[in-house]
């Protein structure tokens, strides 16, 4: 049986150990919650094109902050292309992956006028945090919108939303991780972890 390349997405932490989505999911198609599949501190997903587009976007934003104004446009173009690819993949404007990229592009567009450019440090720091630590603040904020989740707002939900560690093992259904780290499942611990 031929396996998809998505089965082999690997997070390579600085400690040299690897966690792959395939290793996270048993043959039954359920997520493996074995203690050895704990979330990593660093997520360098070098085999994932989406990780590379976020890394390129982060570099372009840093270059723009350092004075290369055209880098801001480059970051917007990369984000627009990534949104288009994800839209073609997911085939729905309402898909969370598409909403995330549209919101990100909107943030970059709002920050583009000269008096607003100081705002670019927010997506620059956030995107660097995503590419290094796997933490996506925008995905976590969007997960609170009522059309994304029907869960009641509570202190426990807010704690899980902003303080749970990212974990690809939570989205490794059958080994595939189509949304990667920028999914609600990878970013926000489920209610069952509130204990």
N, C-alpha and C positions, 0 to 999 in steps of 0.2 A: 504494500500500500504506500503510495507516494504521499509524503507530508508536505504541507504548505510551508513556504518560507516564514510565514507568521509564527509557525511552531518553534522557530529557532531564534526568536528575538532574545537577546541576551543582555542582561544588565551587568556591566563589569564594574564592580566597586573598586576603590583604591586598595582594598585589602587583598585583592587578587582572587577572591572567591567569585563564582558566577552563580546567578540565578536565572534560569530560563523559564519562559512561559510553559514550555513543554514539560519541564521538570516539575512545574507547579501543579499540573493537572494529571490525575490518574486516568487510566483508560476508560473509566466509567463516564467521563465527561464532566465530572463534578470538580469543584475547586478543592485542592488539597490543603487542609489546614494543619498539616504536620508541623511540629515545632522547628524543623530544619528549614522551613520556607518563610522565615521571618523577613520582614521588609528590610531592604538594604538602606544604608546611609547615602550611598552615591549611586546614581543611575546614568551611566554612560552607555547609551543604547546605540553603539556604533554600527550595528547591522540594520538599523531602522531609518528609512528615509525621512520619516516625520521628525525624528530626533535631530537629524542633520539640518532640516529646514528651520527648526527652532534655534539650533546653534548658530546658523547663518544669520538669522534675524537678530539674535542677541549681539553678534559681532557687528552687524550693521548699525544697530542702535548705539552701541558703545562708540563706534567710529563717528556717528552723527553727533553724539554728545561731545566728542573730542574736536569737533569743528568741521567735519566733512558733511556739509548739509545734504548733499545728494544721497548720502547713506540712509537718511530718513525715508526718502522716496524708494530706495532699494528695499528697505524693510517692508514698506507697504506693498510693493510689487510681489515680493516673496510671499507675503501673507495672503494676498489676493490669489496668487497662483495655487498656494496650498489650499485655500478655501475652495477653489474651483475643482481641484483634484478630489478633495474630500466629498464635495457635493456629488461629483460623478460616481464616487465609490458608494456613498450612502443613499443616493437618489432621493433625498428628501431635504427640503429647506429646514424642516423642523428637527432634524437629527442634532443631537447635542454637539457633535463634532463640528457641524456647520455653524451652529449658534455661537460656539466658542470662538471660531475664527472670525466671524462677522463682528462680534463684540470687540475682539482684539484689534481688528482693522479700524473699527469705529474709534477706539481709544487712540490709535496711531494718527488717525485723521484729525481728531480734535486737538491733538498736541502739535500738529504741523504748523499752524500759523506762528509767525515769529514771536509774539508775546507769550505764547503758550508752550514753547519748546522746552521749558524747564520741566514740564510734565513727563518728558521722555525718560527720565531716570526711573519712573515707576515701571513701565513695561521692560526697560533694560534690566533692572534688578530682578523683576519677576521672571523674565525669560531665562536669565542666567541661573536662577534658583531652580527652574524647571529642568534645564539641561544638565545641571550638576547634581542636584538633590532629588529631582523628581517631583518637587512640590509645585503645584499649579494653583496659585491663588485665584486666578480668574475662573477656573473650573469649579473651585470651591464656592466662590461667590455666586456663580450662575446656578449651582446646584440648589441654592436656597429659593430660587424663583418657583412660584406655585405650579407652573406648567411642567417643570422638570421632576419634582417630587411632590407627592401628596402627603408626606409625613408632617405631623403637627410640629410647629415650632416649639422648642424647649431648650433649656440650658444644656441638656445632654446632647441634643442635636447640634447646637452651635459648637459645643466642645469637640464633638466628633468631626464636624465640618472643618474646623480650622486647626485642630491639634492632632488629628490622627496622622500617622506616617503614611506616605504613599506606598502602595503595595500592588504590584502587577499580579500577584497570586490571586487577588480577589476577582480579577477579570479573565482569568485563564480558562474559560469555559471550553472544554474540549481541546485545550492547548492554544487556541487562537486568541490573539489580543488585538483586534482590529482598531481599537481606539487608543491603545497604548496608555501612557501615563495621563493623558488629558481626558480621562473618562471619570464620571462621578464615582464609579465602582473602585477605580484605582486610587482615587484621592480621598474619599470619605469612607470611613469605617461604617459597616452596617450597624443598625440598632442593636443587634445581638451582641455587639462588643461593648455595650454600655456598662457592663458590670463593674 
